């Protein structure tokens, strides 16, 4: 019963003289635990060290005096008085054998309930002490149409400004790498060149003679353009041979590659020197 009682947080009950405590204090209570808490405060001791026997005696005496004046005393106060009388008997008499809780356990449960009620009272007092909307604090009415101007303020040193300026100048003066586009020969260009030159070739001619710059492939300084022209013309001769437009001939491995227009009659004779272009 000690752990199942209802707890109702109330305002602080001020200690009163015995002559005034009967009616005034009773009107401020709403449950048995509130009365026990008020009586415990009258002892001026910590709730963890409160004497359950002394508290029970005070409670029983209070209820006995109150019933002489007010017969309509609340029933829960009488129930608590009966339970405290039972608790007092359990504390004074030897412990009976059985599974019922001992008097010390019941007293500890009652003390725990008093501590809980004390904490709830303190929390309620702190909560109601805060400013309340509509009583202590009032919200503003219609908002005003004000122009809001934001002005950023930077907290920097002179060194920070100089460093930022130097970084900006370094980014501005940095050189940009420009890569010029490279001129390369495509196979389509090589096919067009070979098609236009093979019609004027009377006999076999080396593939190098069709390259831009002459037979030795030294055009354009022998650079990337010349190498791309050689690769493009070689691929172009293969495509033309596949199409049946030219004939290819090579005397041995790594020997010069000869090319001429395809002829319908007559055997293929030996290679001849290419004509001057």
Buried (B, 14 or more C-beta within 10 A) or exposed (E): BBEEBEBEBBEEBEEBEEEEBBEEBBEBBBBBBBBBBBBBBBBEEEBEEBBBBEBBBBBBEBBEEBBEEEEEBBEBBBEBBEBBBBBBEBBEEEEEEEEEBEBEEBBBBBBBBBBBBBEBBEEBEEEEEEEEEEEEEEEEEEEEEEEEEEEEEEEEEEEEEEEEEEEEEEEEEEEEEEEEEEEEBEBEBBBEBBBEBBEEBEBBBBBBBBBBBEBEBEBBEEEEBBBBBBBBBBBBBEBBBEEEBBBBBEEEEEEBBBBBBEEEEEEEEEBEEBEEE
